[in-house]
Amino acid sequence: MLTVVLDVGKTMSKLTLWDGGTLLERRTRANEIIAGPHYTALDSNGIEAWMATVLADFAGLGRIAAIVPVAHGAAIAILRNGQLAVPPIDYEQNLPAERRARYDAGRDPFAATGSPSLPAGLNIGAQLDLLDDLYPALLTREATILPWAQYWAWLLSGVAVSEVTSLGCHSDLWRPADERPSEMAERRGWAALFAPLARAGDVIGTISPAMAARTGLPADVRIHAGLHDSNAALHAARAFAEIGDHEATILSTGTWFVAMRSPGADAVVEIADLPEARDCLVNVDVRGCLVPSSRFMGGREIELLSGIDTRRVDIKPDQPALIAAVEQVVAAGAMALPSMMPGVGPFPSGSGEWVAEPEDAYAVRAAACLYAALVADASLDLIGSRERLLIEGRFAEAQVFVRALAALRPDTAIYTGVAHNDVSYGALRLVDAALAPPAALDRVAPLDVDLTGYRQLWRQRIAGLAVAA
């Protein structure tokens, strides 16, 4: 029996077909952003049409038994009368300043939710607030609120559920230590509209008759509730002997670089100890446990600095040339300063700039990866990451980035997995907890170039940013 993982990221959607832990087929789609009359929206219709087409292809490759949806954590879907009521908001949509100020005044404190105040629509509560303003009759008792991963579970099954890894992802809607909705969500009436809670691995139903007819899949395909994508990567990491339930951090890399520290079985997490103003937060794992986390928009920043769209360009052939360019970059003191995406990451007040920008294209890209390693190093320090680090996602193949990070953190054992499949493997573990990892972890060798002076110079140039943050 085969399993499908649907992974809906911010910039890319992926469908993978698995026979146990063996990957049979992988399809991807670059996501679009749709301009609407009131806000920019996620392309839910385009993703749905692509998903149905690919599932129909997969149906001809073998008997599919289960589908597990995974998605990023900064989107929400509103159902009314059995259908999507409004297009889901793109979280990069800026919100009216006056309205945002009123919203912020009503948020629960960070110490209660572990959710920092983030720009644009990155807090799901801010998206709901905007929808409340635009459509006063939308969020009434006939509505159902679904996190993004569970929207796709509903689309496949017709069964609406919520789930804690999604609700607990900087949403402002969840109090993770108390395992209940935030006081703001209760006061605004939103909590009463949340679909019933399910665990990420729960089978919520079978494929709907309409979706079965559309895709040719058998009527008994099981649909799981699904989960937040970075939490899927964390769930995957815990299957490796090097990680397990030890103190370890998973760094999930894509549009966002999300570091999640699994503090160990007996550790106590104090939300208030995290620096809220530096894009630190608390996630909630599949067991409902608190996970100190930090983030920055690393993938977007690398692409802005290098001019390379890593969704469409294979970066593997260029790795030797990029490694060779590092020494030139360091010797010239060429470096990017944060933040290329102001308002997020450990240096949110930075406006981003080049110092001695290289002219050679490989040197530019190498410097962009060194920048990402320096910011990641700072983010990891903020959450107390120490002993073990597993880097997953498409930038696990960026050798300058991973090897520079290993050089910057010599006391940390740093590993990479199968770059494109860690999230999928985490989802598959919800179906079969005993599933062996698809491949062994690779220990990362640090760069041969000494980065001590380079980091010191970088930190001197940004010293005021950490204070401002």
Phi, psi and chi 1 to 4 in degrees:
 res  aa     phi    psi   chi1   chi2   chi3   chi4
   1 MET       -  141.9  -66.8  -67.8 -171.5      -
   2 LEU  -106.8  156.5  -51.3 -179.8      -      -
   3 THR  -126.8  140.5  -58.3      -      -      -
   4 VAL  -109.9  136.0  171.0      -      -      -
   5 VAL  -112.9  123.5  177.3      -      -      -
   6 LEU  -101.6  119.9  167.6   64.9      -      -
   7 ASP  -120.6  105.5 -179.8   -2.0      -      -
   8 VAL  -101.6   96.4 -176.6      -      -      -
   9 GLY   -87.1 -177.2      -      -      -      -
  10 LYS   -71.3  -46.4  174.6   59.3  163.4   68.0
  11 THR  -103.2  -15.9   57.1      -      -      -
  12 MET  -145.3  141.4 -177.7  179.6  -69.1      -
  13 SER  -109.8  145.6  -66.1      -      -      -
  14 LYS  -136.2  140.8  -62.1  172.2  -79.3  -69.2
  15 LEU  -124.7  126.9  -88.0  161.9      -      -
  16 THR  -125.1  144.9   49.0      -      -      -
  17 LEU  -115.2  129.1  178.7   65.7      -      -
  18 TRP  -127.3  142.1  -61.2   82.3      -      -
  19 ASP  -112.3   96.5 -177.2    0.1      -      -
  20 GLY    63.7 -121.6      -      -      -      -
  21 GLY   -99.0   13.0      -      -      -      -
  22 THR  -100.3  122.5  -58.6      -      -      -
  23 LEU   -76.9  123.4  176.8   63.6      -      -
  24 LEU   -98.6  -36.1  -58.2  179.7      -      -
  25 GLU  -156.3  144.4 -169.0   74.9   19.1      -
  26 ARG  -139.0  127.2 -177.9  177.4 -171.0  -90.9
  27 ARG  -126.0  144.8  -54.5  -78.3 -179.1   86.8
  28 THR  -132.2  159.5   63.1      -      -      -
  29 ARG  -146.5  127.0  174.2 -169.9 -169.6  -89.9
  30 ALA   -73.6  125.0      -      -      -      -
  31 ASN   -77.2  152.1  -66.5  -25.9      -      -
  32 GLU  -110.5  159.5  -56.4  -65.5  -25.7      -
  33 ILE  -111.8  133.3  -61.9  -59.0      -      -
  34 ILE  -103.7  127.5  -53.7  -59.3      -      -
  35 ALA   -80.6  126.9      -      -      -      -
  36 GLY  -119.4  178.8      -      -      -      -
  37 PRO   -68.4  -27.9   22.6  -32.5      -      -
  38 HIS  -117.4  -22.3  -58.2  -62.8      -      -
  39 TYR  -165.1  162.0   55.3   82.0      -      -
  40 THR   -81.7  144.8   56.2      -      -      -
  41 ALA  -128.5  158.0      -      -      -      -
  42 LEU   -73.7  148.7  -56.3  178.4      -      -
  43 ASP   -85.5   66.8 -174.4   15.7      -      -
  44 SER   -62.2  -38.4   54.0      -      -      -
  45 ASN   -67.5  -41.8  -69.8  -25.2      -      -
  46 GLY   -65.3  -42.0      -      -      -      -
  47 ILE   -64.6  -41.7  -62.0  170.3      -      -
  48 GLU   -60.7  -46.4  176.9 -174.0  -15.8      -
  49 ALA   -63.2  -43.6      -      -      -      -
  50 TRP   -62.0  -45.4  168.0   80.7      -      -
  51 MET   -57.6  -46.4  176.6 -169.1   73.0      -
  52 ALA   -63.2  -39.9      -      -      -      -
  53 THR   -63.9  -45.6  -61.6      -      -      -
  54 VAL   -68.0  -40.5  175.2      -      -      -
  55 LEU   -61.3  -36.4  -72.8  177.6      -      -
  56 ALA   -64.3  -38.0      -      -      -      -
  57 ASP   -64.8  -46.0  -70.3  -14.3      -      -
  58 PHE   -61.3  -33.4  -75.7    1.9      -      -
  59 ALA   -60.7  -25.7      -      -      -      -
  60 GLY   -85.0   -2.2      -      -      -      -
  61 LEU  -100.5   -7.5  -60.2  178.5      -      -
  62 GLY   157.4  174.6      -      -      -      -
  63 ARG   -84.3  113.2 -166.2  163.0 -165.9  -31.9
  64 ILE   -87.0  132.2  -66.8  170.4      -      -
  65 ALA  -105.0  -28.5      -      -      -      -
  66 ALA  -152.9  153.5      -      -      -      -
  67 ILE  -131.2  133.3  -57.4  175.4      -      -
  68 VAL  -121.2  118.2 -173.9      -      -      -
  69 PRO   -88.5  144.0   27.7  -28.8      -      -
  70 VAL  -134.3  144.0  177.6      -      -      -
  71 ALA  -155.8  164.1      -      -      -      -
  72 HIS   -69.4  163.9   69.2   82.6      -      -
  73 GLY   -99.9   13.3      -      -      -      -
  74 ALA  -119.5   41.9      -      -      -      -
  75 ALA  -143.5  155.9      -      -      -      -
  76 ILE  -141.2  148.3 -157.1   77.8      -      -
  77 ALA  -122.5  140.5      -      -      -      -
  78 ILE  -114.3  122.2  -47.8  -61.8      -      -
  79 LEU  -102.5  140.8  -55.5 -178.2      -      -
  80 ARG  -145.1  136.1  -69.9 -177.9   68.9   93.2
  81 ASN    54.2   39.0  -59.2  -43.2      -      -
  82 GLY    72.7   20.6      -      -      -      -
  83 GLN  -150.0  164.7   60.6 -174.6    1.4      -
  84 LEU   -65.2  123.2 -170.3   63.5      -      -
  85 ALA   -82.3  -38.6      -      -      -      -
  86 VAL  -141.9  155.8  -66.7      -      -      -
  87 PRO   -62.7  137.3  -21.2   32.5      -      -
  88 PRO   -63.8  136.5  -20.4   32.6      -      -
  89 ILE   -71.1  136.9  -64.6  175.6      -      -
  90 ASP   -72.9  125.4  165.5   28.9      -      -
  91 TYR   -68.0  -10.0   65.7   63.3      -      -
  92 GLU   -86.9    2.7  -65.9 -174.7   75.8      -
  93 GLN   -69.3  121.9  167.9   69.7   52.0      -
  94 ASN   -74.0  143.4  -71.8  -43.7      -      -
  95 LEU  -105.9  151.2  -52.4 -180.0      -      -
  96 PRO   -54.9  132.3  -24.6   34.1      -      -
  97 ALA   -59.7  -43.4      -      -      -      -
  98 GLU   -64.6  -42.2 -178.0  179.5  -13.1      -
  99 ARG   -66.6  -40.4  178.0  118.6 -161.3  127.6
 100 ARG   -62.9  -38.1  179.4   65.8 -159.3 -135.7
 101 ALA   -64.0  -40.3      -      -      -      -
 102 ARG   -65.9  -40.1  -70.2 -160.2  -57.5  -90.9
 103 TYR   -62.1  -47.6  168.8   76.8      -      -
 104 ASP   -59.2  -33.5  -77.1  -17.8      -      -
 105 ALA   -65.5  -20.8      -      -      -      -
 106 GLY  -103.0    2.3      -      -      -      -
 107 ARG   -72.4  152.0  -62.0  172.0   62.2 -112.2
 108 ASP   -67.5  154.0  -69.0   28.4      -      -
 109 PRO   -65.9  152.6   22.0  -32.4      -      -
 110 PHE   -55.1  -38.2  176.2   75.1      -      -
 111 ALA   -62.6  -20.1      -      -      -      -
 112 ALA   -91.8  -39.5      -      -      -      -
 113 THR  -103.4  -21.5   62.7      -      -      -
 114 GLY    67.0   15.5      -      -      -      -
 115 SER  -111.6  112.9  177.2      -      -      -
 116 PRO   -76.3  160.6   29.3  -33.7      -      -
 117 SER   -75.1  116.4  177.8      -      -      -
 118 LEU  -114.2  156.0  -62.8  172.3      -      -
 119 PRO   -72.1  168.4   25.6  -33.8      -      -
 120 ALA    51.1 -132.5      -      -      -      -
 121 GLY  -106.9   26.7      -      -      -      -
 122 LEU   -68.3  -25.2  -79.3  164.6      -      -
 123 ASN   -87.8  121.6  -61.5  120.7      -      -
 124 ILE   -60.1  -34.3  -70.8  175.3      -      -
 125 GLY   -56.9  -35.6      -      -      -      -
 126 ALA   -67.4  -33.7      -      -      -      -
 127 GLN   -65.4  -44.4  -63.1 -178.2   27.3      -
 128 LEU   -63.1  -37.5  -67.8  176.2      -      -
 129 ASP   -62.7  -43.0 -175.6   67.0      -      -
 130 LEU   -63.7  -43.0  176.6   62.3      -      -
 131 LEU   -64.0  -37.1  -68.2  173.5      -      -
 132 ASP   -60.0  -38.1 -119.3  -11.9      -      -
 133 ASP   -72.8  -42.6 -172.5   39.3      -      -
 134 LEU   -74.1  -37.8  -66.7  172.2      -      -
 135 TYR  -131.7   82.2  -49.7  105.9      -      -
 136 PRO   -58.1  -24.3  -24.7   34.2      -      -
 137 ALA   -94.1    3.0      -      -      -      -
 138 LEU   -72.7  -51.9  176.0   66.3      -      -
 139 LEU   -94.7   60.3  -63.3  173.7      -      -
 140 THR  -105.7 -177.5   58.7      -      -      -
 141 ARG   -66.1  -13.3   61.3 -176.8 -179.5  179.4
 142 GLU   -80.5   -7.7  -67.4   81.9   11.4      -
 143 ALA   -91.9  155.3      -      -      -      -
 144 THR  -127.8  130.3  -59.6      -      -      -
 145 ILE   -99.7  127.2  -64.4  174.7      -      -
 146 LEU  -125.8  132.0  -70.5  178.1      -      -
 147 PRO   -61.5  161.0  -21.1   33.0      -      -
 148 TRP   -61.0  -44.7 -164.9 -139.5      -      -
 149 ALA   -61.9  -39.7      -      -      -      -
 150 GLN   -77.1  -19.0  -74.8   68.8   55.1      -
 151 TYR   -61.2  -42.8  167.5   73.5      -      -
 152 TRP   -70.6  -32.8  -62.9   98.0      -      -
 153 ALA   -63.3  -40.7      -      -      -      -
 154 TRP   -66.2  -42.6  168.1   81.1      -      -
 155 LEU   -60.1  -34.6 -166.2   66.3      -      -
 156 LEU   -80.5  -31.2  -71.4  161.6      -      -
 157 SER  -115.9  -24.8   68.7      -      -      -
 158 GLY    83.5    5.0      -      -      -      -
 159 VAL  -110.3  126.4  178.5      -      -      -
 160 ALA   -98.0  124.3      -      -      -      -
 161 VAL  -139.3  163.5  -61.2      -      -      -
 162 SER  -114.3  170.9  -62.6      -      -      -
 163 GLU  -157.0  145.8 -177.0  -88.6  -25.0      -
 164 VAL   -74.8  -29.9  -66.4      -      -      -
 165 THR   -65.5  -28.3   68.9      -      -      -
 166 SER   -83.9  -46.7  -58.9      -      -      -
 167 LEU   -63.3  -29.7  -74.8  175.5      -      -
 168 GLY   -91.8   14.0      -      -      -      -
 169 CYS  -100.0   90.8 -180.0      -      -      -
 170 HIS    35.3   43.2   56.0   77.6      -      -
 171 SER   -90.0  -20.1   67.2      -      -      -
 172 ASP    70.8    5.4  -74.4   -9.8      -      -
 173 LEU  -107.0   -3.4  -56.8  176.9      -      -
 174 TRP  -137.0  140.5 -165.6 -109.0      -      -
 175 ARG  -107.0   96.3  -65.2  172.1   69.6  101.1
 176 PRO   -64.3  -36.5   20.4  -31.2      -      -
 177 ALA   -68.5  -28.0      -      -      -      -
 178 ASP   -96.5   -9.9  -57.9  -32.1      -      -
 179 GLU    55.2   48.9  -60.2 -177.7   82.3      -
 180 ARG  -153.6  166.7   65.1  176.8  177.7   85.0
 181 PRO   -62.7  156.6  -24.4   34.9      -      -
 182 SER   -68.6  160.3   67.0      -      -      -
 183 GLU   -63.9  -36.0  -68.7 -179.5    1.9      -
 184 MET   -62.0  -44.7  179.0 -171.6   68.6      -
 185 ALA   -61.4  -36.8      -      -      -      -
 186 GLU   -68.5  -47.8  -63.6  -81.8    9.3      -
 187 ARG   -63.8  -39.1 -174.7  175.4   62.9 -106.0
 188 ARG   -78.8   -7.1  -62.7  -69.5  -60.9  -93.5
 189 GLY    85.0    2.7      -      -      -      -
 190 TRP   -73.6  -37.1  -59.6  -25.2      -      -
 191 ALA   -58.6  -35.3      -      -      -      -
 192 ALA   -67.3  -16.2      -      -      -      -
 193 LEU   -98.0   -7.7  -54.0 -179.2      -      -
 194 PHE   -60.8  135.8  -67.3  167.9      -      -
 195 ALA   -61.4  155.0      -      -      -      -
 196 PRO   -56.6  145.5  -22.2   31.7      -      -
 197 LEU   -71.1  140.7  -83.6  175.9      -      -
 198 ALA  -136.8  159.2      -      -      -      -
 199 ARG   -80.5  154.2  -68.2 -175.4  177.9  -85.5
 200 ALA   -55.2  -38.4      -      -      -      -
 201 GLY   -87.7   -2.4      -      -      -      -
 202 ASP   -63.1  139.1  -73.8   -7.7      -      -
 203 VAL   -81.8  112.9  175.6      -      -      -
 204 ILE   -91.2  -10.2   61.7  172.2      -      -
 205 GLY   163.3 -172.0      -      -      -      -
 206 THR  -107.4  168.5   54.2      -      -      -
 207 ILE   -58.8  139.9 -166.7  166.7      -      -
 208 SER   -67.3  152.0   69.5      -      -      -
 209 PRO   -56.4  -37.7  -27.7   35.6      -      -
 210 ALA   -66.3  -42.6      -      -      -      -
 211 MET   -72.5  -33.7 -169.9   58.8   70.6      -
 212 ALA   -62.8  -42.8      -      -      -      -
 213 ALA   -67.0  -35.2      -      -      -      -
 214 ARG   -71.9  -32.3 -172.1  173.5  175.8 -175.5
 215 THR  -108.0  -16.1   60.1      -      -      -
 216 GLY    78.9   10.1      -      -      -      -
 217 LEU   -76.4  151.0  -69.8  170.7      -      -
 218 PRO   -66.3  154.5   19.0  -29.1      -      -
 219 ALA   -69.4  -14.3      -      -      -      -
 220 ASP  -101.1   15.5   59.3   -7.0      -      -
 221 VAL   -63.3  126.5  173.7      -      -      -
 222 ARG   -83.6  136.9  -57.9 -175.5  -56.8  -84.5
 223 ILE  -111.5  124.2  -51.5  -59.9      -      -
 224 HIS   -93.2  157.3  -68.1 -104.7      -      -
 225 ALA   -62.2  -39.6      -      -      -      -
 226 GLY    86.5 -179.8      -      -      -      -
 227 LEU  -160.0  172.4   73.7  167.4      -      -
 228 HIS   -65.7  138.8  168.4 -133.8      -      -
 229 ASP   -63.7  -44.3   51.9    9.3      -      -
 230 SER   -65.5  -32.7  -65.6      -      -      -
 231 ASN   -67.9  -30.7  -99.4  -68.8      -      -
 232 ALA   -64.5  -39.6      -      -      -      -
 233 ALA   -64.9  -39.6      -      -      -      -
 234 LEU   -64.4  -41.7  176.4   62.1      -      -
 235 HIS   -63.3  -36.7 -166.8   52.3      -      -
 236 ALA   -65.4  -44.1      -      -      -      -
 237 ALA   -59.7  -35.5      -      -      -      -
 238 ARG   -68.7  -11.6  -73.8  174.7  171.8  156.1
 239 ALA   -80.1  -16.9      -      -      -      -
 240 PHE   -84.1  138.8  -67.6   95.2      -      -
 241 ALA   -58.6  -33.0      -      -      -      -
 242 GLU   -68.4  -20.1  -63.2   91.7  -22.4      -
 243 ILE  -108.4  -68.3  -52.6  -62.3      -      -
 244 GLY    50.8 -134.3      -      -      -      -
 245 ASP  -102.9   20.5  -78.4  -31.9      -      -
 246 HIS   -75.3  169.8  -57.2  -63.8      -      -
 247 GLU   -63.3  120.5 -168.5  -75.0  -30.7      -
 248 ALA  -160.8  157.3      -      -      -      -
 249 THR  -125.8  138.6  -57.3      -      -      -
 250 ILE  -105.9  128.4  174.5   72.9      -      -
 251 LEU  -110.3  105.5  178.0   59.4      -      -
 252 SER   -91.3  125.7 -178.4      -      -      -
 253 THR  -118.9  127.4   65.6      -      -      -
 254 GLY  -162.8 -134.2      -      -      -      -
 255 THR   -54.8  -45.4  -58.5      -      -      -
 256 TRP  -102.9  146.8  -71.7   90.9      -      -
 257 PHE  -102.3  113.8  -76.5   23.6      -      -
 258 VAL  -116.8  117.3 -178.6      -      -      -
 259 ALA   -99.3  125.2      -      -      -      -
 260 MET  -125.7  118.1  -56.0  174.0   71.3      -
 261 ARG   -96.5  116.5 -179.0  171.5   69.5   86.4
 262 SER   -85.1  106.4 -176.8      -      -      -
 263 PRO   -77.9   -1.2   22.2  -25.0      -      -
 264 GLY   105.5  158.4      -      -      -      -
 265 ALA   -60.2  -36.4      -      -      -      -
 266 ASP  -106.6    5.7  -59.6  -38.6      -      -
 267 ALA   -74.5  150.2      -      -      -      -
 268 VAL  -106.9  129.5  175.9      -      -      -
 269 VAL  -101.5  122.6  175.3      -      -      -
 270 GLU  -103.6  109.5  -63.5  -69.7  -13.8      -
 271 ILE   -57.6  -41.6  -62.9  175.2      -      -
 272 ALA   -65.7  -14.6      -      -      -      -
 273 ASP   -76.0  -16.0  -70.4  -15.7      -      -
 274 LEU   -83.6  142.5  -65.8  169.6      -      -
 275 PRO   -79.0   98.7   26.2  -30.1      -      -
 276 GLU   -56.4  -39.3  172.8 -174.3    4.5      -
 277 ALA   -74.5   -2.6      -      -      -      -
 278 ARG  -115.7   33.0  -59.3 -171.8   67.5 -176.2
 279 ASP    61.5   38.4 -142.8  -18.4      -      -
 280 CYS  -100.7  151.3  -70.7      -      -      -
 281 LEU  -157.8  175.7   61.0  145.7      -      -
 282 VAL  -116.0  123.0  167.2      -      -      -
 283 ASN   -93.2  171.4  -85.5  -66.5      -      -
 284 VAL  -123.5  125.6 -176.6      -      -      -
 285 ASP   -85.6 -178.5   70.2    9.7      -      -
 286 VAL   -65.5  -17.6  -65.0      -      -      -
 287 ARG   -92.2   -1.7  -58.3  175.6  -66.8 -165.8
 288 GLY    87.0    7.2      -      -      -      -
 289 CYS   -84.5  152.3  -62.1      -      -      -
 290 LEU   -78.5  137.1  -80.6   61.9      -      -
 291 VAL  -129.5  105.9  179.4      -      -      -
 292 PRO   -59.4  134.0  -19.6   31.7      -      -
 293 SER  -141.2  155.7  -53.7      -      -      -
 294 SER  -141.7  158.1   57.5      -      -      -
 295 ARG  -149.4  156.6  -29.0  166.3  -47.6  146.5
 296 PHE  -155.9  164.8   66.2  103.4      -      -
 297 MET   -89.6   60.6 -136.5  165.1  179.9      -
 298 GLY   -61.6  -44.7      -      -      -      -
 299 GLY   -62.8  -44.2      -      -      -      -
 300 ARG   -63.2  -40.5  180.0   68.2   57.4   78.1
 301 GLU   -68.2  -42.3  -68.1 -174.6  -61.6      -
 302 ILE   -59.1  -42.2  -71.9  173.7      -      -
 303 GLU   -67.6  -39.0  -68.4  175.8  -16.3      -
 304 LEU   -64.7  -42.2  -74.9  172.4      -      -
 305 LEU   -70.9  -38.2  -71.4  165.2      -      -
 306 SER   -94.9  -19.9   67.6      -      -      -
 307 GLY    73.9   17.3      -      -      -      -
 308 ILE  -111.4  125.0  -61.1  -66.8      -      -
 309 ASP   -85.5  101.1 -175.0  -15.3      -      -
 310 THR   -72.6   -7.1   59.7      -      -      -
 311 ARG   -73.7  -27.4  -62.5  174.6  -57.8  168.2
 312 ARG  -115.8  -10.8  -64.2  179.5  169.5   90.8
 313 VAL  -113.9  130.1  175.6      -      -      -
 314 ASP   -76.4  114.2 -176.2    1.7      -      -
 315 ILE   -86.8  -11.4   64.9  173.8      -      -
 316 LYS   -61.6  -44.0  -68.0 -168.5  -71.2  -65.4
 317 PRO   -62.6  -23.1  -22.7   34.7      -      -
 318 ASP   -87.4   -3.5  -66.1  -22.2      -      -
 319 GLN   -60.3  -44.3  -63.0  -51.5  -60.6      -
 320 PRO   -59.6  -40.5  -25.4   36.2      -      -
 321 ALA   -67.3  -35.9      -      -      -      -
 322 LEU   -68.7  -42.7  -64.6  174.1      -      -
 323 ILE   -59.4  -42.4  -68.8  -73.6      -      -
 324 ALA   -64.4  -26.6      -      -      -      -
 325 ALA   -81.7  -12.7      -      -      -      -
 326 VAL   -61.7  -45.7  169.8      -      -      -
 327 GLU   -59.5  -40.6 -167.1  165.7   -3.4      -
 328 GLN   -61.5  -43.5  168.4 -165.6  -20.1      -
 329 VAL   -62.8  -47.6  170.2      -      -      -
 330 VAL   -65.3  -43.6  172.1      -      -      -
 331 ALA   -62.2  -34.8      -      -      -      -
 332 ALA   -83.1   -9.7      -      -      -      -
 333 GLY    67.5   24.1      -      -      -      -
 334 ALA   -75.1  126.4      -      -      -      -
 335 MET  -158.5  152.5   58.1 -178.1   61.2      -
 336 ALA  -100.0  141.5      -      -      -      -
 337 LEU  -109.2  145.6  -54.4 -178.8      -      -
 338 PRO   -74.5  159.3   25.9  -31.8      -      -
 339 SER  -117.0  137.2  -68.5      -      -      -
 340 MET   -68.5  -21.5  -61.9  -59.3  146.5      -
 341 MET  -120.2   83.2  -63.5  -62.0  -65.7      -
 342 PRO   -58.4  149.4  -23.0   34.1      -      -
 343 GLY    97.1  -11.6      -      -      -      -
 344 VAL  -131.1  166.7  -62.6      -      -      -
 345 GLY    85.1 -177.5      -      -      -      -
 346 PRO   -73.3  -11.4   25.8  -33.8      -      -
 347 PHE  -129.2   62.8  -53.0  103.8      -      -
 348 PRO   -67.9  -19.6   25.4  -35.0      -      -
 349 SER   -85.5   -6.8   60.8      -      -      -
 350 GLY   -72.8  147.4      -      -      -      -
 351 SER  -100.8   -5.2   55.5      -      -      -
 352 GLY    76.7  125.1      -      -      -      -
 353 GLU  -162.0  159.8   60.8  179.3  -60.1      -
 354 TRP   -92.9  145.3  -85.8  105.4      -      -
 355 VAL  -116.8  121.7  174.6      -      -      -
 356 ALA    51.9   54.9      -      -      -      -
 357 GLU   -58.0  128.6 -179.8  178.8   -1.2      -
 358 PRO   -67.8  156.4  -14.7   28.1      -      -
 359 GLU   -94.2  -31.6  -65.2 -177.4    2.0      -
 360 ASP   -71.1  134.2  176.0   74.1      -      -
 361 ALA   -62.9  -40.4      -      -      -      -
 362 TYR   -66.5  -37.3  -76.4  119.1      -      -
 363 ALA   -66.0  -38.4      -      -      -      -
 364 VAL   -60.2  -46.9  168.8      -      -      -
 365 ARG   -67.9  -38.2  -69.5  172.9   61.2 -173.8
 366 ALA   -63.3  -41.8      -      -      -      -
 367 ALA   -65.1  -36.0      -      -      -      -
 368 ALA   -63.0  -39.6      -      -      -      -
 369 CYS   -71.7  -36.1  -71.6      -      -      -
 370 LEU   -63.3  -40.2  -70.9  174.6      -      -
 371 TYR   -56.9  -48.0  165.5   82.9      -      -
 372 ALA   -61.9  -37.8      -      -      -      -
 373 ALA   -66.3  -40.4      -      -      -      -
 374 LEU   -66.2  -41.9  -71.1  162.0      -      -
 375 VAL   -68.2  -40.8  178.9      -      -      -
 376 ALA   -60.9  -41.1      -      -      -      -
 377 ASP   -57.7  -45.5 -178.7   47.0      -      -
 378 ALA   -65.1  -42.3      -      -      -      -
 379 SER   -63.4  -40.3  -69.1      -      -      -
 380 LEU   -65.2  -38.6  -68.0  165.9      -      -
 381 ASP   -61.5  -37.6  -77.7  -14.0      -      -
 382 LEU   -63.4  -28.0  -66.7  176.4      -      -
 383 ILE  -104.2    9.1   59.3  172.4      -      -
 384 GLY    74.6   26.0      -      -      -      -
 385 SER   -65.4  135.7  177.6      -      -      -
 386 ARG  -135.3  -70.8  -63.2 -173.6  -55.2  -82.2
 387 GLU   -85.2  -43.4  -61.7  173.2   15.5      -
 388 ARG  -136.8  141.7  -55.3  165.2 -171.8   83.8
 389 LEU  -139.6  128.6  173.7   66.3      -      -
 390 LEU  -114.2  120.7  172.4   58.4      -      -
 391 ILE   -99.3  126.2  -56.8  171.7      -      -
 392 GLU  -130.4  168.8   70.4   83.6   29.6      -
 393 GLY    99.3 -176.6      -      -      -      -
 394 ARG   -68.9  -22.2   68.8  178.7 -174.8  -95.8
 395 PHE   -89.3    2.9  -69.3   97.2      -      -
 396 ALA   -66.6  -16.8      -      -      -      -
 397 GLU   -89.9   -5.2  -65.6  178.1  -25.8      -
 398 ALA   -84.8   96.7      -      -      -      -
 399 GLN   -63.9  -36.5  -71.6  -65.1  -59.4      -
 400 VAL   -62.5  -43.8  172.5      -      -      -
 401 PHE   -62.3  -54.3  166.8   67.4      -      -
 402 VAL   -70.0  -37.2  -61.3      -      -      -
 403 ARG   -76.6  -31.0  -66.5 -174.8   61.8 -172.7
 404 ALA   -66.2  -41.4      -      -      -      -
 405 LEU   -63.6  -37.7 -164.9   53.2      -      -
 406 ALA   -65.0  -36.0      -      -      -      -
 407 ALA   -70.5  -36.1      -      -      -      -
 408 LEU   -73.5  -25.1  -65.9  168.3      -      -
 409 ARG  -125.0   69.2  -55.5 -179.0   73.2   82.3
 410 PRO   -66.3  -20.3   24.1  -34.4      -      -
 411 ASP   -88.3    0.1  -64.0  -30.4      -      -
 412 THR  -105.9  131.6  -60.7      -      -      -
 413 ALA   -79.7  114.0      -      -      -      -
 414 ILE  -109.4  132.9  -62.1 -177.7      -      -
 415 TYR  -127.7  157.1  -56.6   91.5      -      -
 416 THR  -124.9  152.1   56.8      -      -      -
 417 GLY  -109.9 -161.0      -      -      -      -
 418 VAL   -72.8  110.8  179.6      -      -      -
 419 ALA   -53.7  -40.1      -      -      -      -
 420 HIS   -95.1   -4.2  -65.5  -68.5      -      -
 421 ASN  -119.3    1.1  -65.1  -28.8      -      -
 422 ASP   -65.0  -41.8  -73.2    1.1      -      -
 423 VAL   -61.9  -44.0  166.7      -      -      -
 424 SER   -62.3  -41.3  -65.0      -      -      -
 425 TYR   -63.9  -38.5  171.9   55.5      -      -
 426 GLY   -61.1  -40.4      -      -      -      -
 427 ALA   -65.6  -40.8      -      -      -      -
 428 LEU   -63.6  -32.0  -68.0  170.7      -      -
 429 ARG   -65.3  -20.3  -73.9 -166.2   68.1 -144.0
 430 LEU   -70.0  -29.5  -62.8  175.9      -      -
 431 VAL   -83.0  -40.4  178.6      -      -      -
 432 ASP  -138.8   98.2  179.6    4.4      -      -
 433 ALA   -63.9  -22.6      -      -      -      -
 434 ALA   -90.7    3.6      -      -      -      -
 435 LEU   -62.4  126.6 -176.1   65.6      -      -
 436 ALA   -72.1  148.2      -      -      -      -
 437 PRO   -57.3  145.5  -23.8   33.7      -      -
 438 PRO   -68.7  -22.3   23.0  -32.8      -      -
 439 ALA  -160.0  157.7      -      -      -      -
 440 ALA   -71.5  156.1      -      -      -      -
 441 LEU   -73.8  150.4  -61.8 -178.9      -      -
 442 ASP  -106.2  127.2  -67.7  -37.0      -      -
 443 ARG   -75.9  131.2 -178.8   75.2  179.4  -97.5
 444 VAL   -84.7  129.0  176.2      -      -      -
 445 ALA   -87.4  132.7      -      -      -      -
 446 PRO   -67.3  157.3   22.2  -31.0      -      -
 447 LEU   -59.2  149.2  -74.9  173.3      -      -
 448 ASP   -76.1  -14.1  -66.4  -28.7      -      -
 449 VAL   -82.5  133.3 -179.5      -      -      -
 450 ASP   -74.8  118.2 -175.8   -0.4      -      -
 451 LEU  -101.6    6.4  -63.4  179.0      -      -
 452 THR   -59.7  -51.5  -54.6      -      -      -
 453 GLY   -67.4  -36.4      -      -      -      -
 454 TYR   -62.6  -45.8 -172.8   80.1      -      -
 455 ARG   -64.8  -41.8  173.7  169.3   59.0 -177.5
 456 GLN   -60.1  -43.5 -176.5  177.8    6.9      -
 457 LEU   -64.7  -43.1 -179.0   59.8      -      -
 458 TRP   -59.4  -44.8 -171.3   80.0      -      -
 459 ARG   -67.8  -35.7  -73.6 -177.4  171.9  178.8
 460 GLN   -61.4  -40.4  -72.0  172.8   -8.5      -
 461 ARG   -73.0  -20.4  -76.2  175.8  166.9  152.3
 462 ILE  -113.2   13.8   65.8  167.5      -      -
 463 ALA   -54.1  -39.2      -      -      -      -
 464 GLY   -71.6  -21.7      -      -      -      -
 465 LEU   -68.4  -40.4  -63.9 -178.0      -      -
 466 ALA   -64.6  -38.1      -      -      -      -
 467 VAL   -67.0  -43.8  174.6      -      -      -
 468 ALA   -63.5  -34.6      -      -      -      -
 469 ALA   -68.8      -      -      -      -      -
